Amino acid sequence: MDDAGDTLRQAARERAWSMPIEEIQPADHAIFRDDTLWPYFERLRAEDPVHHAVHEEAGPYWSVTRYADIMAVDTNHEVFSSERSITLFDQDEDFQLPMFIAMDPPKHDAQRKTVSPIVSPHNLMNLEPIIRERAAKILDDLDIDAEFNWVDKVSIELTTMTLATLFDFPWEDRRKLTRWSDVATAAPESGIVESDEQRKAELVSAPPRNDLISMLAHGEATKNMDRMEYLGNLILLIVGGNDTTRNTISGSILALNRYPDQYRKLRDNPGLIPSMVSETIRWQTPLAYMRRTARQDFQLQDKRVRAGDKVLMWYVSGNRDEREIERPNDYDIERERPRHHMSFGFGIHRCVGNRLAELQLRVIWEEILKRFPVIEVTGEPRRVFSSFVRGYETLPVRIPERVKVAA
């Protein structure tokens, strides 16, 4: 990793621990792009675990940063509602996109139940050989001893191939699914969209077609939804199926390069792949937070949250909580409880596609280890300009050689 990145992170640590704590702005896109978020959340967990801040555009909000408090909020949907929005920003009045992740029971439960069969154990068993065949093709086509962008060549390709299968989407247009996922979650300053008006125009013209779509079209709880609610649920399924897996695949390469002892353990013992997958999902935390809105006044730690207040559950901080996870900043693929993390959320909103994400990650690494002794990261990644999605735009890598097969 480059010296400039280390210098930037050291400066952030000094600033995070010296500035007035009330000035810490957790939802600052820049600290996520620069990977300098960690000391700010470390200080908040230590000194102000339920932190009040005011965003210059979105207004006031609470940040919940400890594991136990996040779980308490996430599992209390009677007090903390998912309606209005799951991000810091409220939806525009003239562009409402209802989706079941931003609903409360009973409507949430009925709509979620409609799409759950696509990620049932039986369906995942049928999907695995398809994912494996496509992963093998992607890896076999990679250049050897030449630098390339892992995000584009591998992470995006595998996730769009899987999504295209689930959506029965035209194969030649599958990259549109990634584009729509990015458009749906990107900040206007990100370079992906120039304005909210552009975002609206692209998404309204975007809806794909059948299969998972037909579940929404014909399900008892979803067949009569209006156009914008239908579109909202499509976008939710595209983003959910894209961001978690795509960014964790990239994060796994970065993590194993930063912790070469763990990479050696994995090469020596491929049986560690499942625990490595879970550890990567914790270490990466592909969605940094989820928002709730308080239905009523509520005491959280020593703070009084008022009805109507925005409450951000920072999963990215909970996954590094020293009170809950031993050596949380280390990447350890042999943890005793590797699935003890909050990247998928808790309660009724726990990620519906979590097993599909784990399946894709397991399969791609089983196929990687068959082919390549090592994949080297050759420079700092370029990260997404977002405090919501913890993702990568680029990750430069080089594969020195393929596994030698005995004659």
Residue pairs with C-beta under 8 A, 6 or more apart in sequence:
1 258
1 377
1 380
2 379
2 380
4 380
5 35
5 380
8 34
8 36
9 34
9 35
9 36
9 38
11 36
12 31
12 34
12 36
12 38
12 39
12 40
13 38
13 39
16 24
16 39
16 40
16 42
16 43
17 39
17 43
21 43
21 44
21 47
21 48
21 51
22 52
22 53
24 40
24 43
24 44
24 48
24 51
24 53
25 53
25 55
26 37
26 40
26 41
26 44
26 51
26 53
26 63
26 65
26 312
26 314
26 387
27 53
27 55
27 58
27 61
27 63
27 88
27 289
27 312
27 387
28 387
29 187
29 189
29 190
29 385
29 386
29 387
30 385
31 37
31 40
31 387
32 288
32 383
32 384
32 385
32 386
32 387
32 390
33 383
33 384
33 385
33 386
34 383
35 383
37 316
38 320
38 329
41 65
41 314
41 316
41 317
41 320
42 320
44 51
44 63
44 65
44 317
45 65
45 66
45 317
45 320
45 321
45 322
45 323
49 64
49 65
49 66
49 69
49 301
50 62
50 63
50 64
50 65
50 69
50 300
50 301
50 302
50 303
50 305
51 62
51 63
51 65
52 60
52 61
52 62
52 63
52 303
53 60
53 61
53 63
54 60
54 61
55 61
55 88
57 89
58 88
58 89
58 90
58 310
59 310
60 309
60 310
61 88
61 291
61 309
61 310
61 311
61 312
62 300
62 303
62 305
62 309
62 310
62 311
62 312
63 312
63 314
64 70
64 73
64 300
64 311
64 312
64 313
64 314
65 314
65 317
65 318
65 321
66 317
66 318
66 321
66 323
66 324
67 318
67 319
67 321
67 323
67 324
67 325
67 342
68 323
68 324
69 300
69 301
70 313
70 314
70 315
70 317
70 318
70 342
71 318
71 342
71 346
72 300
73 80
73 292
73 300
73 311
73 313
74 80
74 290
74 292
74 313
74 342
74 345
74 346
74 347
74 349
75 346
75 347
76 347
77 104
77 105
77 347
77 348
77 349
78 295
79 294
79 295
79 296
79 298
80 292
80 293
80 294
80 295
80 298
80 311
81 104
81 292
81 293
81 294
81 295
82 101
82 102
82 103
82 104
82 108
82 292
82 293
82 349
83 102
83 103
83 104
83 293
84 90
84 91
84 102
84 293
85 91
85 102
85 291
85 293
86 101
86 102
86 290
86 291
87 291
87 388
88 291
88 310
88 312
88 387
88 388
91 97
92 196
92 200
95 196
95 200
96 228
96 232
97 203
97 228
97 229
97 231
97 232
97 235
98 225
98 228
98 229
98 232
98 233
99 229
99 232
99 233
99 235
99 236
100 107
100 108
100 111
100 112
100 233
100 236
101 108
101 236
101 240
101 349
102 232
103 111
105 348
107 221
108 348
108 349
109 348
110 220
110 221
110 222
111 219
111 221
111 222
111 225
111 233
112 348
112 352
113 221
114 215
114 216
114 219
114 220
114 221
114 222
115 212
115 215
115 216
115 219
115 233
115 237
115 352
116 352
117 123
117 215
118 166
118 211
118 212
118 215
119 352
119 353
119 355
119 356
121 355
124 355
124 356
124 359
127 162
127 165
127 356
127 359
128 359
128 363
130 165
131 158
131 161
131 162
131 359
131 360
131 363
132 363
132 366
132 367
134 158
134 161
134 162
135 158
135 360
135 363
135 364
135 367
136 367
138 153
138 154
138 157
138 158
138 161
139 154
139 364
139 367
139 368
139 371
139 372
140 371
142 148
142 153
142 154
142 399
143 399
144 399
144 400
144 401
144 402
145 398
145 399
145 400
145 401
146 398
147 378
147 396
147 397
147 398
148 396
148 397
148 398
149 394
149 395
149 396
149 397
150 250
150 253
150 375
150 395
150 396
150 397
151 246
151 250
151 381
151 392
151 393
151 394
151 395
152 394
154 249
154 364
155 245
155 246
155 247
155 249
155 250
155 392
155 395
156 175
156 178
156 246
158 245
158 246
158 249
158 360
158 364
159 178
159 241
159 242
159 245
159 246
159 249
159 360
160 174
160 175
160 177
160 178
160 242
161 174
162 241
162 245
162 356
162 360
163 169
163 174
163 177
163 238
163 241
163 242
164 170
164 171
164 174
164 177
166 211
166 212
166 237
166 241
167 177
167 208
167 209
167 210
167 211
167 212
167 213
167 237
167 238
168 209
168 210
168 211
168 212
168 213
169 176
169 177
169 208
169 209
170 209
176 206
176 208
177 208
177 238
177 242
178 242
178 246
179 202
180 202
180 203
180 206
180 235
180 238
181 235
181 238
181 239
181 242
181 243
182 192
183 192
183 193
183 199
183 202
183 203
183 206
184 199
184 203
184 235
184 238
184 239
185 239
185 243
185 386
185 388
185 389
186 192
186 193
186 199
186 384
186 385
186 386
187 385
187 386
188 194
188 195
188 196
188 199
189 385
190 384
190 385
190 386
191 385
193 199
193 202
203 231
203 235
204 231
206 231
206 234
206 235
207 213
207 230
207 231
207 234
208 234
208 238
212 237
213 234
215 222
216 222
216 223
216 225
216 230
216 233
216 234
217 223
217 230
222 230
222 233
225 233
240 351
240 352
240 353
241 353
241 356
243 286
243 287
243 389
243 391
244 281
244 286
244 287
244 343
244 351
244 353
244 354
244 357
245 356
245 357
245 360
245 361
246 391
247 284
247 286
247 389
247 390
247 391
247 392
248 277
248 280
248 281
248 284
248 286
248 357
248 361
249 360
249 361
249 364
250 381
250 391
250 392
250 395
251 280
251 283
251 284
251 286
251 392
252 276
252 277
252 280
252 284
252 361
252 365
253 375
253 377
253 395
253 397
254 377
254 381
254 392
254 395
255 262
255 279
255 280
255 283
255 284
255 331
256 262
256 263
256 266
256 331
256 375
257 263
257 375
257 376
257 377
258 331
259 330
259 331
262 276
262 331
262 332
262 333
263 374
265 272
265 333
265 334
266 272
266 273
266 276
266 333
266 365
266 369
267 369
267 373
267 374
270 365
270 366
270 369
272 333
272 334
273 362
273 365
273 366
273 369
274 338
274 358
274 362
275 333
275 334
275 335
275 338
276 333
276 338
276 365
277 358
277 361
277 362
277 365
278 335
278 338
278 339
278 341
278 358
279 331
279 332
279 333
279 335
279 338
280 331
280 361
281 341
281 343
281 344
281 357
281 358
281 361
282 319
282 325
282 338
282 340
282 341
282 343
283 319
283 331
284 343
284 390
285 315
285 316
285 319
285 341
285 343
285 390
286 343
286 389
286 390
286 391
287 315
287 343
287 388
287 389
287 390
288 314
288 315
288 316
288 387
288 388
288 389
288 390
289 312
289 313
289 314
289 315
289 316
289 387
289 388
290 312
290 313
290 315
290 345
290 349
291 310
291 311
291 312
291 313
292 310
292 311
292 313
293 308
293 309
293 310
293 311
294 305
294 306
294 307
294 308
294 309
294 311
295 307
296 307
297 304
297 305
297 306
297 307
298 304
298 305
299 305
300 311
305 311
315 342
315 343
315 345
316 390
318 324
318 342
319 325
319 328
319 341
319 342
319 343
320 328
320 329
321 328
322 328
324 340
325 340
325 341
343 351
344 350
344 351
344 354
345 351
351 357
368 375
370 403
371 402
371 403
372 399
372 401
372 402
372 403
373 400
373 401
373 403
374 399
374 400
375 397
375 398
375 399
376 397
376 398
376 399
376 400
377 395
377 396
377 397
378 396
378 397
378 398
379 396
381 392
381 393
381 394
381 395
381 396
382 392
382 393
382 394
383 390
383 391
383 392
383 393
384 390
384 391
384 392
384 393
